[in-house]
Amino acid sequence: MSRQNFELLILGSSSASPTSERNPSAQLLNISERYFLIDCGEATQIQLRRFKAKLQAIDHIFISHLHGDHFFGLPGLLSTMHLLGRKQDLNIYSPKELKGIIELINTASQTLLNYNVNWHFTSDNSLNLLFEDDKVTVHSFPLKHRIYCTGFLFKEKPLERKIDKYKLEKLNISRADILSLKKGFNVVNEFGETIKNQEVTLDPPAPRSYAYCSDTIYSKTTAGFITGVDLLYHESTFLEDKADRAKKTFHTTAKQAAEVAKQARAKQLLLGHFSARYGDLQDFINEAKSIFENCSLATDGKKFKI
């Protein structure tokens, strides 16, 4: 049996101002057919349609902070979900002020959504569990931007152990014990002998993880929240020659993003949130690779699988 999906689609990769090729921040993460929208800049719903994403399959939206390039697309997306006849609940994880903003817009436009919106407010106190089911956990963690801002860490839960069917028969183990074996327990066979779990099971694939570091100044503390992550997205608004500008605006350079990836022992780094002043983005890769080799540009339409 093949592994479940763990795929990231980049919907927007520009910073405050969009360009003709890059839209403001938005990403769609699919983990085992659970669809998580991460930030929702202007034109997000258009990008979802452009890349043939399952708009109504999105049940969870995560907003990192309340600068417009990260949430201005949300009122329109909520309205479109309504117009398309959505009935199932939608969960939004965000700074608490966003609830009032959306309710004011709906009140002013006399919009009454056909579905319920469940609000979950983020916290900047270390790792904060936002969502959990039988497959996935999602935590927020603090970032250092001009205004309140969090990152998000998505992690698969450990998978069940795999049964070696040949060993099952050879060691005279009842099939009724399969569930216990998958969960890692030892069992007693038909002759009353204790069989250690490792004798009859195989290690499952390691659980996968993705970290989203939205707008932030370079900070060594970030790596501590995401140590060992498989795929790391970190904003890289500027190149190193604009390091002073990055510091002043509480943003990060490509080189600094690579430093975070190295400190976190990440397996792969994605660079995004590029300033509109840049056309050719190759210098971002060149700069980051001087610190961290395995990096890519998270530009609109790109997909990344783990």
C-alpha positions, 0 to 999 in steps of 0.5 A: 500500500502506498503512503498517503499524500503529503503535498504542498501547493504554492498559491502565492509567493509575493510579499506586500505587493503582487507582481504579474507572476506572483500573488500574495501569500497562500499555500494549500497543504494536503495531508492524507486528504485533509486540506489545510489552507495556510494564509489567504492573500488577495486572489487566493480563490482565483489561484485555487481554481487556476491550479484545480484545487479542491476549494470546498474540501478545505475545512481548516484555514490558518492565518499567521497575522493580520497584514493584508497580504496574508488575509485580504483574500479571506472574505472573498473565499468565505463568500464563494464557499457560501455561494457554492452551497457549502454546508459543512463547518469551516475552522479558522485559526488566527489572531483573535481580531480577525473574527471581528473583521470578518463579522463586520464585513458580513454585517455591512454586506448583509451576508449570512453564511450557509455554514458555521465558522468555528474560530480558534485563536492562536497564541504566541506562548511557545508551541500551541496545539491548534488541531489534532485528529487521528492522523495529524497535529498542527501547532502554532509557534511565535515569530518576531514581526512588526505585529503579532505573528505565528508560524505553523507546524504540521506533523503526521502522527506515528504510523502503525507498525507493519505486520510480517505475515510470514512471521505471523504464521511461523510463530503461531500468532492469532490474527486476533492479535494483529491490532495489538501488534500494529500498536507496538505491543508484545503478544502471547501465541497459541502455545502461551509463548510471549512473542516480542513485537519486533519479531513479527513487525516491521518499522513503519515509515517515519512520520513527515512534517512541514513548518511554515515560517511567515513574516519574521525578523531573523531569530535563532529561537525559531529553529528550536520550535521546528527541529528536524522538520522535513520541509521548511518554508521560511520567508525571504523577502530580501537579498543580503544587500538589503539586510538593513531593510530586512531588519527595519521591516522585520523581515528576513533575507535568503541567507538568514532563512538558510541559517534557520534551516541549518540550525533546525536541521531541516531536510529541505528549505523553501524560500518565498515572500519575495519583494516585488522589486525582484524579477529574477529570483535565482540570486535567492537560491545562490545566496541560500545555498552558500549556507544550506544546500537543499533549497528551492523557490516556493513560487506560484503553482509549484508542488512539493511532496514529502 
